[in-house]
Amino acid sequence: MSVTFYTEDTISDYDNNPNLSNANAARVLELLGLRGDTQDELVGSDSAESFEGRVLLAQALTPADEGIPAHEIAGPGARWIECGRPVGYLQQRFEQLLDFAQAHRGETIHWA
């Protein structure tokens, strides 16, 4: 599963819309102050200008991403592999989301 960021005009532009895995999207949205307390809150919207400000603030406050190595998550009757994230991933995504917000000023950015 994944979360895609889009505007009304780019909803069908799958190749150019930012797309993140659920786990990475949850972390990015948390750092942007756009995620509530429940795991399922990976859907929302914000004005491009507000979103841009949130990304700029997150860029300024978030330490360099050291990444997360892939690891196994064992549970009752299940085994999951968390693929982790590479070093610098958050900073790369912030840049991508900033470019997206700046390109769509005056519009609403949605994620789902």
C-alpha positions in Angstrom: 0.0 0.0 0.0 1.1 3.6 -0.6 0.1 7.2 -0.2 0.0 9.5 -3.2 0.1 13.3 -3.0 -2.0 15.0 -5.8 -4.1 18.0 -6.8 -7.3 18.0 -8.7 -5.3 18.7 -11.9 -2.8 15.9 -11.3 -5.0 13.2 -9.9 -4.4 10.9 -12.9 -0.7 11.9 -13.3 0.6 8.8 -11.5 4.2 9.1 -12.8 4.8 12.6 -11.5 2.8 12.7 -8.2 4.9 12.0 -5.1 4.1 8.5 -3.8 5.4 7.0 -0.5 4.9 3.7 1.2 2.4 3.8 4.1 5.2 3.6 6.7 7.3 6.4 5.2 4.2 8.5 4.5 3.1 8.2 8.1 6.5 9.5 9.2 6.6 12.3 6.7 3.0 13.4 7.6 3.9 13.3 11.3 6.9 15.5 10.7 4.7 17.9 8.7 2.2 18.0 11.6 -0.5 16.5 9.4 -1.0 13.1 11.1 -3.2 12.4 14.0 -2.8 9.8 16.7 -4.2 6.8 14.8 -2.3 4.6 12.3 -5.1 5.0 9.7 -4.9 8.7 9.3 -3.1 8.8 6.0 -5.7 10.7 4.1 -6.1 14.5 4.1 -5.7 17.8 2.3 -4.1 21.2 2.8 -3.6 24.4 0.7 -0.4 24.3 -1.3 0.8 27.4 0.6 0.2 25.9 4.0 1.7 22.6 2.9 4.8 24.5 1.6 5.2 26.2 4.9 5.0 22.9 6.7 7.6 21.3 4.5 10.0 24.3 5.0 9.5 24.1 8.8 10.1 20.3 8.7 13.3 20.8 6.6 14.6 23.3 9.1 13.8 21.2 12.2 14.4 17.6 11.1 17.9 16.2 11.7 19.6 14.4 8.9 17.9 11.1 8.2 20.2 8.3 9.2 17.8 5.8 7.5 16.4 2.6 9.0 17.8 -0.8 8.0 15.4 -3.5 6.8 14.3 -5.7 9.7 11.9 -8.5 10.6 8.8 -7.8 12.7 7.5 -11.0 14.2 3.9 -11.3 15.6 1.5 -14.0 16.6 1.1 -16.1 13.5 2.7 -13.6 11.2 6.1 -12.4 10.1 6.6 -9.1 8.4 9.6 -7.6 6.7 10.0 -3.8 7.2 12.0 -2.6 4.2 13.4 0.4 6.1 14.5 3.5 4.3 17.8 4.7 2.9 20.0 7.4 4.5 18.7 10.9 3.5 15.3 9.7 2.5 13.3 12.2 4.5 15.3 15.2 3.1 14.8 13.9 -0.4 11.1 13.6 0.1 10.9 17.0 1.6 12.6 18.4 -1.5 10.1 16.6 -3.7 7.1 17.7 -1.7 8.4 21.3 -1.6 8.8 21.3 -5.4 5.3 19.9 -5.7 3.7 22.5 -3.4 5.5 25.4 -5.1 4.3 24.1 -8.6 0.7 24.0 -7.4 0.3 27.3 -5.4 -3.3 28.3 -5.3 -4.5 24.7 -5.3 -5.3 22.1 -2.7 -2.9 19.3 -2.1 -4.6 16.0 -1.2 -3.0 12.7 0.0 -4.5 9.3 0.2 
